[in-house]
């Protein structure tokens, strides 16, 4: 089975975020780390990113469905 990889530009485009935001998330441990390929290439496993996105959606759905009274 061949694993697919995704480039930072594809990730930022898909998530509709700025590259600096993604780099900040990575630094803060909020986004999966990249795989270094050679000296200059950095890629992410498509499956890992797909799972991360699904988890973020589940978390947001949970938050959206909570009847919180913060007053």
N, C-alpha and C positions, 0 to 999 in steps of 0.2 A: 504494500500500500504506500503510495507516494503522498507525502504531506505537502499541503499547499502553504505558501508563505505570502505575507502581505507587507507592503512598503508603507512607511509613515505617511506619505502623501495620500495613499488610498484610505488609510485609517481616518485621517483628519477630514478628508472629503466625505467619507461615509457618515462620520459622527457630526459633521458640520461644526467643527471646532478649529481653533487656531493651533498651529504647530507648537507654539509656546505653552499653551494650556496642556497639551498632551505631554510635553516634556516635564512640566511641573507635576502632573499626576504621576508620571513615572518616578520622578525624584522623591515624591512623597509616599510612594508605595501604593498608590491608588489605581495603578494600571499595570498590567503584566509586563515584565521585563522583556526586552528584545533579545534576539539571538544575533550575535555578532558573526558575520560571514566575511572573512578576510579582514583587511585593514580598514576598509571604507564602507562596507555594506552592513546595514542593520535591518533586520527583518523580524516580523512576528509570525508565529504560527497562526494560520487562519482559524484553526479549531479552537485555540486558546482565546483568541479575540472574540470569536462567536460565542463561546461559553461566558466570557466576561460580560458581553453585551446582554445576554440572556439573564445573567444574575442581576445586572443593574436594572433591567426591566422588572424583574420579580420584586426587587427591593422597592422600586418606585410604586409598583402596584400595591404592595403592602402598605406603604406610607399613605397612598391615596385612599385606601379603604379603611383607614383608622379613623374613628370618631374621637378625635382628640379635643379636649377642652383645656386649653393652656392658660385660661384666665384664673 
